[in-house]
Amino acid sequence: METKQVIVFRKDLLKGEHAIRKGKFAAQVAHASIGSLLKLFTKERSEYLRMGPYGEVEPKQFFTRYSLEFKDGTLLDSWLNGSFTKVVVSVEGEKELLELEKELRRLNEQESKLIPYALITDIGRTEFHGEQTVTCLGIGPYSSEELDKITGELPLL
């Protein structure tokens, strides 16, 4: 079973006098990869009380647990324990990226697919003149055949 993860990046952010740095590009792609994978995890947020050294109750403490279970032979097993393939492709700009995210939402809602994806927005601290900017979209891991139907026509970056 062939599986992969696809990262779709906005090509317009790589051109011109305001092109982002290579390190920022790499960080955004990494965010998309991890963000999409984390959609498969179960997230459990809990709180607990702790007593201080003099018997006083300290402020609430919170912790988050992420967990993931999968069976042998599943799509996720094939990806994590197999090829671990990632492909980076591009769209021209934000409009195309948001249209792709909308299509993924439609597939998951109307066709009952379970394609994990994460739209990444940079907060603008080191690039983009302080403006929040949608940069990329992580999709999968999922069936290579199914992802090719969605992103197969996009050019490699």
C-alpha positions, 0 to 999 in steps of 0.5 A, a space after each residue: 500500500 503506497 502512502 505519502 504526505 504532501 505539503 503544498 506551499 505558496 510559490 508567491 512567497 518565494 519570489 521577489 524582494 519580499 521572498 521569505 528566507 530558506 529557514 522560514 520556508 523549511 520551518 513552515 513545511 515542518 509545521 505543515 508536516 507535523 500539524 497534519 500528522 497530529 490530526 491523527 492523534 487523540 488529544 487529552 487535556 487534563 488539570 490537577 491540583 497540587 499541594 504546596 510545601 505548607 499545605 496550600 493548594 497551588 494554582 491549577 496545573 494543566 497537562 496535555 497527552 497526545 496518543 496514537 494507536 494503529 494496527 499493522 497494515 493500515 495506511 498510517 503503519 505503511 507510512 510510519 514504518 515504511 517509506 515515510 514519503 513526503 512530497 512538496 508541491 506548489 500553488 501560485 498563491 493564497 487563493 489556490 491554497 484556500 481552495 485546496 483546503 476547502 476541497 479537503 474539508 468537503 471530501 472529509 465531510 461529504 464523502 466521509 473520508 478521513 484525510 488529515 490536513 493542516 493549514 499553516 498560518 505564520 504569525 508574522 513575528 520574523 517575516 511578513 511585516 508582522 502580518 499573519 500569513 497563510 503559507 502552506 498546507 500539510 495533507 496526509 499521510 494518506 493513500 498516494 493514489 487518493 492524494 494524487 487525485 487532489 494534488 497530482 497536477 500540482 508542480 513539484 517545488 
